[in-house]
């Protein structure tokens, strides 16, 4: 199947079933986690940045909206910032089909409260209420890079450490994020978080300077298969880790704080960002390999 047809088939299925929204998710399935192999070719190590002093925990957080336009594409962007004055690492977050930045607020505010500026664009043809165009996911990596550049060049940029940048995303937003490390490589990014994503449409030809990537995927995901996420993970030639959520579906572990898997996702993604953007070696303890965590960080 050609890439455009493949992305349409899979992502349209996700949209119709509410796979990237807050619609009720399929019931959890108790299935064993597929084995994560450890025999890997040589991986390009990612050197941690110089350690940055951690801010006090539980910072208060504020949000604001800014709208940017790229080649006629309107990009409403929500930005969460710690209220405490400082110079913080930043995370560029991409939502999934029929999604919004706001529905991920519990997770994104957790990151911001730990000392990150979180930048979350609403994409013009995949956000909730838009005329849905699944092919437009392929244009989103360029949108994301543009938004990041505009934020860095604006007043909020004065509060961001431009050498400590990561990207993250869920579902179609995770595909967008992979695109930022493949065909639309943004060399400013030193780390990425892939939540229920794959290389569909953007490929897995990872290129540019090495960047650490953290994949999180439920092994009962009925919309973006675990196998497709694992295949993308296997192709990453750099420092990486993958957390398998046994029985995890497509939405609950990332969107719903009352999900039993949500605390694991929130904690592990935060520890990854602290490790890769703050250079916090203490966070490395959470990435010791287990039956559900393949780690090469």
C-alpha positions as CSV (number, residue, x, y, z in Angstrom):
1,X,0.0,0.0,0.0
2,X,1.3,3.4,-0.9
3,X,2.2,5.7,2.1
4,X,-0.6,8.2,1.4
5,X,-3.2,5.4,1.2
6,X,-1.8,3.7,4.3
7,X,-1.9,6.9,6.4
8,X,-5.4,7.6,5.3
9,X,-6.7,4.1,6.1
10,X,-5.1,3.9,9.6
11,X,-5.7,7.5,10.7
12,X,-9.2,7.7,9.3
13,X,-10.0,4.6,11.4
14,X,-8.6,6.4,14.4
15,X,-10.7,9.5,13.7
16,X,-13.9,7.7,13.2
17,X,-13.5,5.7,16.4
18,X,-12.4,8.7,18.5
19,X,-8.9,7.2,18.6
20,X,-7.2,10.6,19.1
21,X,-9.8,12.3,21.1
22,X,-11.5,11.9,24.5
23,X,-14.3,9.7,23.2
24,X,-14.7,6.4,25.1
25,X,-11.8,4.1,24.4
26,X,-12.0,0.4,23.7
27,X,-12.1,-1.9,26.8
28,X,-8.7,-2.9,28.2
29,X,-7.4,-6.2,27.1
30,X,-5.3,-8.4,29.3
31,X,-2.6,-9.5,26.8
32,X,1.0,-10.3,27.5
33,X,3.6,-7.8,26.5
34,X,5.5,-8.7,23.4
35,X,9.1,-9.5,24.0
36,X,11.5,-6.6,23.6
37,X,14.8,-7.8,22.2
38,X,18.1,-6.6,23.4
39,X,20.3,-7.5,20.4
40,X,20.9,-4.2,18.7
41,X,23.4,-2.7,16.3
42,X,25.7,0.0,17.7
43,X,23.6,3.0,18.8
44,X,24.8,6.5,18.6
45,X,25.0,7.8,22.1
46,X,23.4,11.1,23.1
47,X,25.6,13.2,25.4
48,X,23.6,14.8,28.2
49,X,23.7,18.5,28.5
50,X,25.6,20.1,31.4
51,X,23.5,19.6,34.5
52,X,20.9,22.3,35.1
53,X,19.8,23.0,38.6
54,X,16.3,21.6,39.1
55,X,13.6,24.1,40.1
56,X,11.5,23.5,43.2
57,X,8.9,20.8,42.6
58,X,5.2,21.7,42.0
59,X,5.7,25.1,40.4
60,X,2.6,27.1,39.7
61,X,1.8,27.2,35.9
62,X,0.1,29.8,33.6
63,X,-1.1,29.3,30.1
64,X,-1.6,31.7,27.2
65,X,-2.6,31.4,23.5
66,X,-0.7,32.8,20.6
67,X,-1.8,32.3,16.9
68,X,0.8,32.0,14.2
69,X,0.3,31.7,10.4
70,X,2.5,29.7,8.1
71,X,1.8,29.9,4.4
72,X,-1.9,30.5,5.1
73,X,-2.1,27.8,7.8
74,X,-3.5,29.1,11.1
75,X,-1.8,27.6,14.1
76,X,-3.5,28.4,17.4
77,X,-0.9,27.6,20.0
78,X,-1.3,27.0,23.7
79,X,1.8,27.6,25.8
80,X,2.2,26.5,29.4
81,X,5.0,28.2,31.4
82,X,6.2,28.0,35.0
83,X,5.3,31.2,36.9
84,X,8.7,31.2,38.6
85,X,11.2,33.4,36.7
86,X,13.8,31.3,35.0
87,X,15.4,30.0,31.8
88,X,13.7,26.6,31.1
89,X,14.0,23.7,28.7
90,X,11.0,23.5,26.3
91,X,8.8,20.7,24.9
92,X,6.9,21.0,21.6
93,X,3.8,18.9,21.9
94,X,1.5,17.6,19.0
95,X,-2.1,16.4,19.5
96,X,-3.7,13.6,17.6
97,X,-6.7,13.5,15.1
98,X,-9.7,15.4,16.4
99,X,-7.6,16.4,19.4
100,X,-6.8,19.7,21.1
101,X,-3.9,20.9,23.2
102,X,-6.2,21.4,26.1
103,X,-7.3,17.8,26.4
104,X,-3.7,16.9,27.2
105,X,-3.5,19.6,29.9
106,X,-3.2,17.3,32.9
107,X,0.0,15.7,31.4
108,X,1.4,18.9,29.9
109,X,0.8,20.9,33.1
110,X,2.7,18.2,35.0
111,X,5.7,18.8,32.8
112,X,5.4,22.6,33.1
113,X,5.1,22.4,36.9
114,X,8.4,20.5,36.9
115,X,10.3,23.2,35.0
116,X,9.4,23.0,31.3
117,X,7.9,25.4,28.9
118,X,5.3,23.4,26.9
119,X,4.4,24.6,23.4
120,X,1.3,22.9,21.9
121,X,0.0,23.9,18.5
122,X,-3.5,23.1,17.3
123,X,-3.1,21.9,13.7
124,X,-5.4,23.5,11.1
125,X,-6.8,20.3,9.5
126,X,-6.7,17.7,12.3
127,X,-7.8,19.6,15.4
128,X,-11.3,19.2,16.7
129,X,-13.8,21.2,14.7
130,X,-11.7,21.4,11.6
131,X,-12.5,19.9,8.2
132,X,-10.6,16.7,8.8
133,X,-7.8,15.9,6.3
134,X,-5.8,12.9,7.4
135,X,-3.2,13.5,4.7
136,X,-2.4,16.9,6.3
137,X,-0.6,15.0,9.1
138,X,2.3,15.0,6.7
139,X,2.5,18.8,6.7
140,X,2.5,19.0,10.5
141,X,6.2,18.5,11.2
142,X,6.9,21.7,9.2
143,X,4.1,23.4,11.2
144,X,5.7,22.3,14.5
145,X,9.1,23.5,13.5
146,X,7.7,26.8,12.5
147,X,5.8,27.3,15.7
148,X,8.9,26.4,17.7
149,X,10.9,29.0,15.8
150,X,8.3,31.7,16.3
151,X,8.1,31.0,20.1
152,X,11.9,31.1,20.4
153,X,12.0,34.4,18.5
154,X,9.2,36.0,20.6
155,X,8.9,37.3,24.2
156,X,8.5,33.7,25.6
157,X,11.8,32.8,24.0
158,X,13.6,34.9,26.5
159,X,12.6,32.3,29.2
160,X,13.6,29.2,27.1
161,X,17.0,27.5,27.0
162,X,17.2,27.0,23.2
163,X,19.9,24.3,23.6
164,X,17.5,22.1,25.7
165,X,14.5,21.3,23.4
166,X,12.4,18.2,22.9
167,X,9.3,17.2,20.9
168,X,6.5,15.0,22.0
169,X,3.1,13.8,20.7
170,X,0.3,11.3,20.8
171,X,-1.1,9.2,17.9
172,X,-1.1,11.3,14.8
173,X,0.9,13.8,16.9
174,X,3.4,11.1,17.6
175,X,3.7,10.5,13.9
176,X,4.3,14.3,13.5
177,X,7.0,14.0,16.2
178,X,8.7,11.1,14.5
179,X,8.7,13.3,11.3
180,X,10.7,15.9,13.2
181,X,13.5,13.3,13.5
182,X,13.2,11.8,10.0
183,X,12.2,13.5,6.7
184,X,11.6,16.9,8.4
185,X,14.5,16.7,10.9
186,X,14.6,19.7,13.2
187,X,18.3,19.8,14.4
188,X,17.4,22.0,17.3
189,X,15.7,19.0,19.0
190,X,17.8,16.8,21.3
191,X,15.0,14.4,22.6
192,X,11.6,13.1,21.7
193,X,8.6,11.4,23.3
194,X,6.5,9.1,21.1
195,X,3.1,8.2,22.7
196,X,1.2,5.5,20.7
197,X,2.9,6.5,17.4
198,X,4.5,5.0,14.4
199,X,6.5,6.0,11.3
200,X,3.4,5.8,9.1
201,X,3.8,8.4,6.3
202,X,6.9,10.0,7.7
203,X,9.2,7.0,7.6
204,X,11.9,5.8,10.0
205,X,14.9,7.1,8.2
206,X,16.2,8.8,11.3
207,X,18.7,11.5,10.4
208,X,20.6,14.5,11.7
209,X,22.3,14.8,15.1
210,X,21.6,12.0,17.5
211,X,18.7,12.5,19.8
212,X,17.3,10.3,22.6
213,X,13.8,9.0,21.9
214,X,11.4,7.5,24.4
215,X,8.5,5.4,23.0
216,X,5.4,4.5,25.1
217,X,2.8,2.1,23.6
218,X,0.0,-0.1,24.8
219,X,0.3,-3.7,23.6
220,X,-3.5,-3.8,23.1
221,X,-3.8,-0.6,21.1
222,X,-6.4,-1.3,18.4
223,X,-5.7,1.8,16.3
224,X,-1.9,2.3,16.0
225,X,-0.6,-1.2,16.5
226,X,2.0,-2.1,19.0
227,X,4.0,-3.8,16.2
228,X,4.1,-0.6,14.2
229,X,5.3,1.4,17.1
230,X,7.9,-1.2,18.0
231,X,9.1,-1.3,14.3
232,X,9.7,2.5,14.4
233,X,11.5,2.1,17.8
234,X,13.7,-0.7,16.4
235,X,14.9,1.6,13.6
236,X,16.1,4.4,15.9
237,X,19.9,4.4,15.6
238,X,20.4,6.6,18.7
239,X,20.0,6.3,22.5
240,X,16.4,5.1,23.1
241,X,13.9,3.4,25.4
242,X,10.5,1.9,25.0
243,X,7.9,1.3,27.7
244,X,5.2,-1.3,27.0
245,X,1.9,-0.8,28.7
246,X,0.5,-4.3,29.2
247,X,-3.2,-4.3,28.1
248,X,-2.9,-0.6,27.4
249,X,-5.2,0.9,24.8
250,X,-4.9,4.0,22.5
251,X,-6.2,6.8,24.7
252,X,-6.5,6.1,28.4
253,X,-2.9,6.0,29.5
254,X,-2.2,9.4,28.1
255,X,-5.4,11.4,28.3
256,X,-7.2,10.2,31.5
257,X,-5.7,10.7,34.9
258,X,-8.1,8.2,36.4
259,X,-6.6,5.4,34.2
260,X,-4.5,3.0,36.2
261,X,-1.7,3.4,33.6
262,X,-1.7,7.2,33.5
263,X,0.6,7.7,36.6
264,X,3.2,5.5,35.0
265,X,3.1,7.5,31.8
266,X,3.2,10.8,33.6
267,X,6.1,9.8,35.8
268,X,8.2,8.0,33.1
269,X,7.9,10.8,30.5
270,X,8.8,13.4,33.1
271,X,11.8,11.5,34.3
272,X,12.9,11.1,30.6
273,X,12.7,14.9,30.1
274,X,14.5,15.6,33.3
275,X,17.3,13.2,32.2
276,X,17.6,14.5,28.6
277,X,17.0,18.2,29.0
278,X,18.1,18.9,32.6
279,X,20.9,16.4,32.6
280,X,19.5,15.0,35.8
281,X,21.4,11.7,36.3
282,X,19.2,10.8,39.2
283,X,16.4,10.2,36.7
284,X,18.3,7.5,35.0
285,X,17.4,5.1,37.8
286,X,13.9,4.9,36.3
287,X,15.2,3.5,33.1
288,X,16.8,0.3,34.3
289,X,15.5,-2.4,31.9
290,X,12.6,-4.5,33.1
291,X,10.2,-6.9,31.4
292,X,8.2,-3.9,30.1
293,X,11.0,-1.4,29.6
294,X,13.6,-1.8,27.0
295,X,16.2,0.9,27.7
296,X,19.4,2.0,25.9
297,X,19.7,5.5,27.3
